[in-house]
């Protein structure tokens, strides 16, 4: 059975002039919920980043640009710019991720778009924000992960900075931009006017580090790398077995009661597994003791 596509945002038209990952991710979210997405593409040879996401019919382009229509326009030419502004008149949202100066130089900044359509919402995604000393620098997920602190809490303890396995900064910036657009659309119902929504790779990455930031601000602890362990709760982790790995993630009082045997008499099947895999019980105790000692008696003791 094929699921029916959501039509929640079917009344919203979005002009997507973004590239690479953060902007396309934002528009993909809106498109998945029914918005009419028109992807504006430069003619071949005009965009210096052309092909950065792979072949046009490749897996990543298909992944990032599903549920979108496409239109080729050269926004650097007068005719292409005029056509774009005509599209803006009937659009609800424009999404871009150029460096801050580029959109103004191309005549598609918020003031220019708002003059054509006061209800328009412009969502801008940059590397480091629309103001500040780094505003003109190009943004890369790798750099945002490092500057935002993610690489210092990823990987095994003592291994040095480690990049996460996915484009966390790019993808989270796209999610935050989509969230901002939805909030702006809701606010427009009250004010009747659009607004300029802004986020950046660095802002999004720092926001994703809220747990670590709160722990430092409240407890004065600067979290480091924990590998596959939980920063303060046990037992958590990945352990080798004869035929692969076992991933353990347990919490709460029920675990300590279970290990103590309080529930074993009530669940014969669990008792069988517990007796058969006695090494697991030993491992849990060993890991719990290790983590409890490492935390300076600040972890969850079993």
HUFENFEN-V767379 format. One line per field, one symbol per residue. ss: DSSP state (~ for helix, > for strand, _ for the rest). burial: # if it has 9 or more other C-alpha atoms within 8 Angstrom, else .. A space follows every 50 residues. Layout:
ss = ???
burial = ???
//
This chain:
ss = ____________>>>>_____~~~~~~~~~~~___>>>>>>_________ ________~~~~~~___>>>>>_____~~~~~~~~~~~~___>>>>___~ ~~~~~____~~~~~~~____>>>>>>______________~~~~~~~__~ ~~_______________~~~~~~~~~~~~~~~~~~~~~~~~____>>>>> ~~~~~~~~_~~~~~~~~~~________________>>>>>>__>>>>>>_ __~~~~~~~~___~~~_~~~~~~~~~_~~~~~~~~~~~~~~~~~______ __
burial = ........##.########.#######################....... ..........##.##..#....###....##..##..#..########## ..##.#.##..###.##############.....#...###..###.### #######...####..############.##..##.##.....####### ######..#..#.###......#.##.###.#######.........#.. #...####.....#......#..#......#..#..###.##..#...#. ..
//
